[in-house]
Amino acid sequence: MRAFNRVLSLLLGLALLAGGLLVAAEVAAALLDRGELVIPARRWAEELRATTFTDPAARVVFGVVAAVGLVLFVAEARRWPKQRVPLADDQQRSWWLLRRSLEQHLGRAVTTGTGATGARARVRPQRRRLRVRLDADVAPTARPAVEQRAAQVLDQLIGPDRSQIRVRIRRRERVA
């Protein structure tokens, strides 16, 4: 969502800059009695005076603007996962781990430290704890080993008793 916000802000800023420059040029042209450059201000003023709120075109424009505004508001108001996770033994919380790096590290640690052929971790920081969901490609009998390895890695990085780990088996490993 951060990339979307940045692109949207860039486009909005460029549009406002271009519009401001255009209006400044129109004002300068009007002051110098050169007429209209691009914006047909007189024609627009006449049309806006004649347009009422009951016109279908006005209602469509209002509806589209309201719908776009509502979609953007809902997208921005949604709570997104925190990007950083505070480290253990840091009372001032001045040292952090990036959440994605922690997820990748957990996935690699579970894959190399157990019989899993693949693992994907999702970390959701909460107030004092972490909620971790591990999706592992491993036999169901290896679930305790996966949980133990994930807990061991989290204890080293974050501190003891600060996480809730849930392991999901994605598919059963076939033994030949």
C-alpha positions as CSV (number, residue, x, y, z in Angstrom):
1,M,0.0,0.0,0.0
2,R,2.9,2.3,0.6
3,A,3.8,2.1,-3.1
4,F,0.2,2.9,-4.1
5,N,0.2,5.9,-1.7
6,R,3.5,7.2,-3.2
7,V,2.3,6.9,-6.8
8,L,-1.1,8.4,-6.0
9,S,0.6,11.3,-4.1
10,L,3.0,11.9,-7.0
11,L,0.2,11.9,-9.6
12,L,-1.9,14.3,-7.4
13,G,1.0,16.6,-6.9
14,L,1.9,16.7,-10.6
15,A,-1.8,17.4,-11.5
16,L,-2.0,20.2,-8.9
17,L,1.3,21.7,-10.2
18,A,0.2,21.5,-13.8
19,G,-3.2,23.0,-12.9
20,G,-1.6,25.8,-10.9
21,L,0.8,26.7,-13.6
22,L,-2.0,26.7,-16.2
23,V,-4.2,29.0,-14.0
24,A,-1.3,31.3,-13.5
25,A,-0.7,31.5,-17.2
26,E,-4.4,32.1,-17.8
27,V,-4.4,34.9,-15.2
28,A,-1.3,36.5,-16.8
29,A,-2.9,36.3,-20.2
30,A,-6.1,37.9,-19.0
31,L,-4.2,40.7,-17.3
32,L,-2.4,41.4,-20.6
33,D,-5.7,41.2,-22.6
34,R,-4.5,38.3,-24.7
35,G,-7.7,36.3,-24.3
36,E,-8.0,32.7,-23.2
37,L,-5.0,30.4,-23.6
38,V,-6.4,26.9,-23.0
39,I,-9.2,27.2,-20.5
40,P,-12.5,28.6,-22.0
41,A,-13.4,30.4,-18.8
42,R,-16.3,32.4,-20.2
43,R,-18.0,29.4,-21.7
44,W,-17.4,27.3,-18.5
45,A,-18.9,30.1,-16.4
46,E,-22.0,30.2,-18.6
47,E,-22.4,26.4,-18.4
48,L,-21.9,26.3,-14.6
49,R,-24.5,29.1,-14.1
50,A,-27.0,27.1,-16.2
51,T,-26.3,23.7,-14.6
52,T,-28.4,22.7,-11.6
53,F,-28.0,19.9,-9.1
54,T,-30.9,18.0,-10.7
55,D,-29.1,17.6,-14.0
56,P,-28.1,14.0,-14.7
57,A,-24.5,14.9,-15.7
58,A,-24.0,16.7,-12.4
59,R,-25.4,13.7,-10.4
60,V,-23.1,11.3,-12.3
61,V,-20.0,13.5,-11.6
62,F,-21.0,13.8,-7.9
63,G,-21.6,10.1,-7.6
64,V,-18.2,9.2,-9.3
65,V,-16.3,11.6,-7.1
66,A,-18.0,10.3,-4.0
67,A,-17.4,6.7,-4.9
68,V,-13.7,7.3,-5.6
69,G,-13.4,9.2,-2.4
70,L,-15.0,6.4,-0.4
71,V,-12.8,3.7,-2.0
72,L,-9.7,5.8,-1.2
73,F,-10.9,6.4,2.3
74,V,-11.5,2.7,3.0
75,A,-8.2,1.7,1.5
76,E,-6.4,4.3,3.7
77,A,-8.3,3.6,6.8
78,R,-7.6,-0.2,6.8
79,R,-5.1,-1.2,9.4
80,W,-1.9,-2.5,7.7
81,P,0.6,-4.7,9.5
82,K,3.5,-2.8,11.2
83,Q,6.7,-2.7,9.2
84,R,9.0,-3.0,12.2
85,V,9.2,-5.3,15.2
86,P,10.9,-4.2,18.4
87,L,13.9,-6.3,19.6
88,A,14.2,-8.1,22.9
89,D,15.8,-6.5,26.0
90,D,15.4,-3.0,24.7
91,Q,13.2,-1.1,27.1
92,Q,13.4,2.1,25.1
93,R,12.4,0.2,21.9
94,S,15.1,1.9,19.9
95,W,16.2,-1.2,18.0
96,W,13.9,-2.8,15.4
97,L,13.7,-5.6,12.9
98,L,11.9,-5.3,9.6
99,R,8.9,-7.5,9.6
100,R,9.5,-8.9,6.1
101,S,13.1,-9.7,7.0
102,L,12.0,-11.5,10.1
103,E,9.4,-13.5,8.0
104,Q,12.1,-14.5,5.5
105,H,14.5,-15.5,8.2
106,L,11.9,-17.6,10.0
107,G,11.0,-19.4,6.7
108,R,14.7,-20.1,6.0
109,A,15.4,-21.3,9.5
110,V,12.4,-23.7,9.5
111,T,13.4,-25.0,6.1
112,T,17.1,-25.6,7.0
113,G,16.5,-26.7,10.6
114,T,13.7,-29.3,10.1
115,G,12.6,-31.7,7.4
116,A,10.4,-29.1,5.7
117,T,10.9,-28.6,2.0
118,G,9.6,-25.1,2.1
119,A,8.1,-22.7,4.7
120,R,6.5,-19.3,4.6
121,A,6.1,-17.2,7.7
122,R,3.7,-14.3,8.4
123,V,4.4,-12.2,11.4
124,R,1.8,-9.8,12.8
125,P,3.0,-7.6,15.6
126,Q,0.6,-7.0,18.4
127,R,0.9,-5.0,21.6
128,R,3.4,-7.2,23.6
129,R,3.4,-10.3,21.5
130,L,3.9,-11.5,17.9
131,R,1.4,-13.6,16.1
132,V,3.3,-15.9,13.8
133,R,1.7,-18.2,11.2
134,L,3.9,-20.7,9.5
135,D,2.8,-22.5,6.4
136,A,5.2,-25.4,6.0
137,D,5.6,-28.2,3.4
138,V,6.3,-31.0,5.8
139,A,4.8,-34.2,7.1
140,P,2.2,-33.7,9.8
141,T,4.4,-35.7,12.2
142,A,7.0,-33.0,12.0
143,R,4.8,-30.2,13.2
144,P,6.4,-30.2,16.7
145,A,9.9,-29.8,15.2
146,V,8.7,-26.9,13.1
147,E,7.1,-25.2,16.1
148,Q,10.2,-25.8,18.2
149,R,12.6,-24.4,15.6
150,A,10.4,-21.3,15.0
151,A,10.2,-20.7,18.8
152,Q,14.0,-21.1,19.1
153,V,14.6,-18.5,16.4
154,L,12.1,-16.1,17.8
155,D,13.5,-16.5,21.3
156,Q,16.9,-15.5,20.0
157,L,15.7,-12.5,18.1
158,I,12.7,-11.1,19.9
159,G,12.9,-12.6,23.4
160,P,11.2,-15.4,25.3
161,D,7.5,-15.7,25.6
162,R,6.7,-12.9,23.2
163,S,5.1,-14.9,20.4
164,Q,2.2,-17.1,19.5
165,I,3.1,-19.6,16.8
166,R,0.6,-21.4,14.6
167,V,1.8,-24.0,12.1
168,R,-0.2,-25.0,9.1
169,I,0.7,-28.0,7.0
170,R,0.4,-27.1,3.3
171,R,0.7,-30.5,1.8
172,R,1.7,-33.9,2.9
173,E,5.2,-35.0,2.1
174,R,5.2,-38.2,0.2
175,V,7.6,-40.9,1.3
176,A,8.7,-43.4,-1.3
